[in-house]
């Protein structure tokens, strides 16, 4: 009887303990496996389909983008990638790699110093001088040439590459500093001219509506250089070396001092006009920023917030009503009030280009040679 009882204890004592240990080990292995699976899943989601996804082209490839599409060249083929409508995606065989790209939502072009090719047309634009820059609008493109004397002038072409107009400064002391189209849904071109003949700096902003074939506005800014122009349906915001200025119907409505700061990015989302500036005194470093949020009214009702970011900040952008900045291995998201909302570590290193806004919700992350599209939440 004692022998049988001892066997009974062995069966439900030591044997039971061994079984429990084995079950615990199995459970731990399952937990470890689950954790590892979660880690892999998270990494995979971040690499493609999570907060950021790797783009099919690299930093050394020729590419350009609009708020809804990418145009890029890779291995002899030019690709058009539409974010919102895959049926619009297209590819074209290109016989040369010596070109730059420019695009709007309606027109895409390839160009070098001697010729311009509108994608989808056979006609080449060439023979007018050295090509400096091209901008695309809704129905037209504008090409900046330099003649034999080095004087810049603009020629305007329609979608079929037919010339429709030419713009040359009236004075030999005026030079075209910049130009572009005000919006994809209009045919209004703007030019920015600088006059070097006077003792004080004079910049002239002119708008041309090609659907009406007329000049629609002329604005003159004195005592400072205009560096950037931003257009809305109700305003022209001119960013100068001294002031942020709002114009409406050709009239100066108000100005705000921005001396010592230069424009980094802007956002017009949700009816807010916000402008992000960085200190000029910090050179190429990104550390001290000022965020101006202004109203499109008779007075700016301005909100000015100063942000102090890490000393190794590479760049910053305004996306989804947030300030997105980055260091080589982290992305920071601040509210417009300056509150740190999110700090994310990256498993790759960003280059000096850092982040650049694509649209109101996404940026490009530059990590040579790879590029990533990052969604700001």
C-alpha positions as CSV (number, residue, x, y, z in Angstrom):
1,X,0.0,0.0,0.0
2,X,2.8,2.5,0.8
3,X,4.5,1.6,-2.5
4,X,1.3,2.4,-4.4
5,X,0.8,5.7,-2.5
6,X,4.4,6.7,-3.4
7,X,3.7,6.0,-7.0
8,X,0.5,8.1,-6.7
9,X,2.6,11.0,-5.3
10,X,5.1,10.7,-8.1
11,X,2.4,10.9,-10.7
12,X,0.7,14.0,-9.4
13,X,3.8,15.6,-7.7
14,X,7.0,15.7,-9.7
15,X,5.2,14.6,-13.0
16,X,2.7,17.4,-12.5
17,X,5.4,19.9,-11.8
18,X,7.3,18.9,-15.0
19,X,4.2,19.3,-17.0
20,X,3.5,22.8,-15.6
21,X,7.2,23.8,-16.4
22,X,6.8,22.6,-19.9
23,X,3.5,24.5,-20.3
24,X,5.2,27.6,-18.9
25,X,8.1,27.3,-21.3
26,X,5.7,26.8,-24.2
27,X,3.7,29.8,-23.1
28,X,6.9,31.9,-22.9
29,X,7.9,30.8,-26.3
30,X,4.5,31.8,-27.6
31,X,4.8,35.2,-25.9
32,X,8.3,35.7,-27.3
33,X,7.1,34.6,-30.7
34,X,4.1,36.9,-30.5
35,X,6.3,39.9,-29.4
36,X,8.8,39.2,-32.3
37,X,5.9,38.9,-34.7
38,X,4.5,42.3,-33.5
39,X,8.0,43.8,-33.9
40,X,8.3,42.5,-37.4
41,X,4.8,43.6,-38.2
42,X,5.4,47.1,-36.9
43,X,8.7,47.3,-38.9
44,X,7.0,46.1,-42.0
45,X,4.1,48.5,-41.6
46,X,6.6,51.4,-41.2
47,X,8.6,50.3,-44.2
48,X,5.5,50.2,-46.4
49,X,2.0,51.2,-45.6
50,X,2.5,52.6,-42.1
51,X,3.4,56.1,-41.2
52,X,5.9,56.1,-44.0
53,X,6.5,54.1,-47.2
54,X,9.5,53.8,-49.4
55,X,9.2,55.5,-52.8
56,X,10.0,53.6,-56.1
57,X,12.7,56.1,-57.0
58,X,15.9,57.4,-55.3
59,X,17.3,60.8,-54.4
60,X,19.7,60.7,-57.4
61,X,16.9,60.1,-59.9
62,X,15.2,63.0,-61.6
63,X,11.8,63.6,-60.0
64,X,9.3,66.3,-59.3
65,X,5.9,66.3,-57.5
66,X,2.6,68.1,-57.1
67,X,0.1,67.8,-54.3
68,X,-1.5,64.8,-56.0
69,X,1.3,63.1,-58.1
70,X,4.9,62.2,-58.7
71,X,6.8,62.4,-62.0
72,X,10.1,60.6,-62.0
73,X,12.7,59.1,-64.4
74,X,14.3,55.8,-63.8
75,X,16.2,53.3,-66.0
76,X,15.2,55.1,-69.2
77,X,11.5,55.4,-68.4
78,X,9.5,58.4,-67.3
79,X,6.8,57.5,-64.8
80,X,3.7,59.4,-63.8
81,X,2.2,58.3,-60.5
82,X,-1.1,59.7,-59.4
83,X,-1.9,59.4,-55.7
84,X,-5.7,59.6,-56.0
85,X,-6.4,57.9,-59.3
86,X,-4.3,54.9,-60.4
87,X,-6.0,54.9,-63.8
88,X,-4.1,58.1,-64.6
89,X,-0.7,56.4,-64.0
90,X,1.5,56.3,-67.1
91,X,5.0,55.6,-68.3
92,X,7.0,56.9,-71.3
93,X,10.3,55.7,-72.8
94,X,12.9,58.5,-72.8
95,X,16.0,58.4,-74.9
96,X,18.2,60.8,-72.8
97,X,18.9,61.3,-69.2
98,X,20.2,64.9,-69.5
99,X,17.1,66.8,-68.4
100,X,15.2,68.3,-65.5
101,X,11.5,67.8,-64.7
102,X,8.7,70.2,-64.0
103,X,5.0,69.4,-63.5
104,X,1.6,70.7,-62.5
105,X,-1.6,68.7,-62.1
106,X,-2.3,69.3,-65.8
107,X,1.0,69.6,-67.7
108,X,4.4,67.8,-67.3
109,X,7.7,68.8,-69.1
110,X,11.2,67.7,-69.6
111,X,13.8,70.3,-70.3
112,X,17.6,71.1,-70.5
113,X,19.5,74.2,-71.4
114,X,18.6,73.9,-75.1
115,X,15.1,72.4,-75.4
116,X,11.8,71.8,-73.7
117,X,9.5,68.8,-74.4
118,X,5.9,68.8,-73.2
119,X,5.0,65.2,-72.2
120,X,2.4,63.9,-74.7
121,X,3.4,66.2,-77.6
122,X,6.0,65.8,-80.4
123,X,6.8,69.4,-80.8
124,X,10.1,70.6,-79.2
125,X,10.6,74.1,-77.9
126,X,14.1,75.3,-78.8
127,X,16.2,78.0,-80.6
128,X,15.3,81.0,-78.5
129,X,18.3,81.1,-76.1
130,X,19.6,79.3,-73.1
131,X,16.8,77.8,-71.0
132,X,17.0,78.6,-67.3
133,X,13.7,77.4,-65.8
134,X,10.2,76.2,-66.7
135,X,6.9,76.5,-64.8
136,X,3.7,74.7,-65.6
137,X,0.1,75.9,-65.2
138,X,-3.3,74.8,-66.2
139,X,-3.2,75.3,-70.0
140,X,0.2,77.0,-70.4
141,X,3.8,76.7,-69.6
142,X,6.3,79.6,-69.1
143,X,9.9,79.2,-70.1
144,X,12.7,81.6,-68.9
145,X,15.4,82.1,-71.5
146,X,18.6,84.1,-71.5
147,X,19.6,85.8,-74.8
148,X,23.1,86.3,-76.1
149,X,23.6,89.3,-73.8
150,X,22.5,87.3,-70.7
151,X,19.2,89.2,-70.4
152,X,16.4,86.9,-69.1
153,X,13.0,87.0,-70.8
154,X,9.9,84.8,-70.7
155,X,8.0,83.0,-73.5
156,X,4.6,81.5,-72.9
157,X,3.4,78.3,-74.7
158,X,0.2,76.4,-74.8
159,X,-0.2,72.6,-74.2
160,X,0.6,71.9,-77.9
161,X,3.9,73.9,-77.6
162,X,2.6,76.8,-79.7
163,X,3.9,80.2,-78.6
164,X,1.3,82.6,-77.3
165,X,3.2,85.4,-75.7
166,X,6.5,86.9,-74.8
167,X,7.4,89.0,-71.7
168,X,10.5,91.2,-71.6
169,X,11.3,93.8,-69.0
170,X,10.7,97.3,-70.4
171,X,13.8,98.7,-68.7
172,X,17.3,97.4,-69.3
173,X,17.9,97.8,-65.5
174,X,15.0,95.4,-64.6
175,X,15.5,91.7,-64.4
176,X,13.1,88.8,-64.0
177,X,13.9,87.3,-60.6
178,X,11.2,84.7,-60.4
179,X,7.9,83.7,-62.0
180,X,5.1,81.1,-61.8
181,X,1.4,80.4,-62.1
182,X,-0.8,81.5,-59.2
183,X,-2.9,78.3,-59.1
184,X,-3.5,75.1,-61.0
185,X,-7.2,76.1,-61.5
186,X,-6.3,79.4,-63.2
187,X,-4.3,80.6,-66.2
188,X,-2.8,83.6,-64.3
189,X,1.0,84.0,-64.5
190,X,3.0,86.1,-62.1
191,X,6.4,87.7,-62.6
192,X,8.8,89.3,-60.0
193,X,11.1,91.9,-61.4
194,X,14.0,93.7,-59.6
195,X,15.1,97.2,-60.6
196,X,18.8,97.8,-59.9
197,X,19.0,101.4,-61.3
198,X,17.7,103.2,-58.1
199,X,19.5,103.7,-54.9
200,X,16.8,101.8,-53.0
201,X,15.6,98.3,-53.8
202,X,12.5,98.2,-56.0
203,X,10.6,95.0,-56.7
204,X,7.6,94.8,-59.1
205,X,5.0,92.1,-59.0
206,X,2.8,91.7,-62.1
207,X,0.0,89.3,-62.8
208,X,-1.2,88.3,-66.3
209,X,-4.4,86.4,-67.0
210,X,-3.9,84.5,-70.3
211,X,-7.5,83.4,-70.5
212,X,-8.4,87.1,-70.8
213,X,-5.0,88.0,-72.5
214,X,-4.5,91.0,-70.1
215,X,-2.5,92.3,-67.2
216,X,-4.5,92.0,-64.1
217,X,-2.3,93.6,-61.4
218,X,0.9,95.6,-60.8
219,X,2.4,96.0,-57.3
220,X,5.6,97.8,-56.4
221,X,7.6,97.1,-53.2
222,X,10.3,99.5,-52.2
223,X,13.2,99.5,-49.6
224,X,13.5,95.7,-49.6
225,X,13.8,92.7,-51.9
226,X,10.8,90.3,-52.3
227,X,12.0,86.8,-51.9
228,X,8.7,84.7,-52.2
229,X,5.1,85.1,-53.4
230,X,2.2,83.1,-52.1
231,X,-1.3,83.4,-53.7
232,X,-4.7,82.7,-52.4
233,X,-8.1,83.5,-54.0
234,X,-8.2,86.7,-51.9
235,X,-4.6,87.7,-51.3
236,X,-1.1,88.0,-52.6
237,X,1.4,87.5,-49.8
238,X,4.8,89.0,-50.5
239,X,7.6,87.8,-48.3
240,X,10.4,90.5,-48.3
241,X,13.7,90.8,-46.5
242,X,11.9,93.1,-44.0
243,X,8.2,92.4,-44.0
244,X,5.4,89.9,-44.7
245,X,2.9,91.9,-46.8
246,X,-0.7,91.2,-47.8
247,X,-2.0,92.6,-51.1
248,X,-5.6,92.5,-52.3
249,X,-6.7,93.9,-55.8
250,X,-3.3,95.5,-56.1
251,X,-3.4,97.3,-52.8
252,X,-1.2,96.8,-49.8
253,X,-3.5,95.8,-46.9
254,X,-1.0,95.3,-44.1
255,X,2.6,94.4,-43.3
256,X,4.3,92.5,-40.5
257,X,8.0,92.8,-39.7
258,X,10.0,89.6,-40.4
259,X,13.5,91.2,-40.5
260,X,16.2,88.7,-39.6
261,X,14.1,85.7,-40.6
262,X,13.6,83.9,-43.9
263,X,10.7,81.8,-45.1
264,X,11.0,78.0,-44.8
265,X,7.4,76.9,-45.6
266,X,3.8,78.0,-45.7
267,X,0.4,76.4,-45.4
268,X,-3.0,77.6,-46.6
269,X,-5.0,74.7,-45.3
270,X,-8.4,75.0,-43.5
271,X,-8.6,78.7,-44.3
272,X,-5.5,79.5,-42.2
273,X,-2.6,81.4,-43.7
274,X,0.5,80.2,-41.8
275,X,4.2,81.0,-42.6
276,X,7.2,79.3,-41.0
277,X,10.4,81.3,-40.8
278,X,13.9,80.5,-39.5
279,X,16.5,82.8,-38.2
280,X,19.0,84.1,-40.8
281,X,21.7,84.6,-38.2
282,X,22.0,80.8,-37.6
283,X,23.3,80.2,-41.2
284,X,22.4,76.8,-42.5
285,X,21.4,75.6,-39.1
286,X,17.7,75.1,-38.3
287,X,17.1,75.9,-34.6
288,X,15.0,79.0,-34.0
289,X,11.7,79.3,-35.8
290,X,8.8,81.7,-35.9
291,X,5.4,80.7,-37.0
292,X,3.1,83.5,-38.2
293,X,-0.6,82.7,-38.6
294,X,-2.5,85.6,-40.2
295,X,-6.0,86.5,-41.3
296,X,-7.1,87.6,-44.8
297,X,-8.8,90.7,-43.5
298,X,-8.0,94.4,-43.1
299,X,-5.8,93.6,-40.1
300,X,-3.7,90.5,-39.7
301,X,-5.0,89.4,-36.3
302,X,-1.7,87.7,-36.2
303,X,-0.4,84.9,-33.9
304,X,3.4,84.7,-33.7
305,X,4.9,81.6,-31.9
306,X,8.6,81.0,-31.4
307,X,9.8,77.4,-31.5
308,X,13.3,76.3,-30.3
309,X,14.2,73.0,-31.9
310,X,17.3,70.8,-31.4
311,X,20.5,72.2,-32.7
312,X,21.0,69.4,-35.3
313,X,17.6,70.0,-36.9
314,X,17.8,69.5,-40.7
315,X,14.6,71.1,-41.9
316,X,11.0,71.8,-41.1
317,X,7.6,72.0,-42.9
318,X,4.0,72.9,-42.2
319,X,1.7,69.9,-42.7
320,X,-1.8,69.0,-41.5
321,X,-1.8,72.2,-39.3
322,X,1.3,71.0,-37.6
323,X,5.0,71.9,-37.6
324,X,7.0,68.8,-38.7
325,X,10.8,69.0,-38.2
326,X,13.6,66.4,-38.3
327,X,17.0,65.6,-37.0
328,X,19.1,62.8,-38.7
329,X,17.3,60.1,-36.8
330,X,14.0,61.6,-35.5
331,X,10.9,63.3,-36.6
332,X,9.2,65.9,-34.3
333,X,5.6,67.1,-34.6
334,X,4.6,70.3,-32.9
335,X,1.2,72.0,-32.7
336,X,0.9,75.6,-34.0
337,X,0.9,76.6,-30.3
338,X,4.5,75.1,-30.0
339,X,3.5,72.0,-28.0
340,X,5.5,68.9,-28.8
341,X,2.8,66.3,-29.9
342,X,5.0,63.5,-31.1
343,X,8.6,62.3,-31.3
344,X,9.3,59.4,-33.6
345,X,12.6,57.6,-34.1
346,X,13.6,56.4,-37.6
347,X,15.4,53.2,-38.5
348,X,17.3,55.1,-41.3
349,X,19.3,58.3,-41.3
350,X,18.1,61.5,-43.0
351,X,20.3,63.7,-45.2
352,X,20.6,67.4,-45.1
353,X,17.4,67.8,-47.2
354,X,15.5,66.3,-44.3
355,X,11.7,66.8,-44.9
356,X,9.8,68.6,-47.7
357,X,6.1,69.1,-47.9
358,X,4.2,67.3,-50.7
359,X,0.7,68.3,-49.8
360,X,-1.4,69.2,-46.7
361,X,-0.8,65.8,-45.1
362,X,2.4,64.3,-46.4
363,X,6.1,65.0,-46.7
364,X,9.1,63.4,-48.4
365,X,11.9,62.1,-46.1
366,X,15.3,62.3,-47.8
367,X,17.6,59.4,-46.8
368,X,20.2,58.9,-49.5
369,X,19.8,57.0,-51.6
370,X,16.2,56.1,-50.5
371,X,13.2,58.4,-50.3
372,X,10.2,57.9,-48.2
373,X,6.7,59.4,-48.1
374,X,5.6,60.1,-44.6
375,X,2.0,60.8,-43.5
376,X,1.6,63.3,-40.8
377,X,-1.2,62.4,-38.3
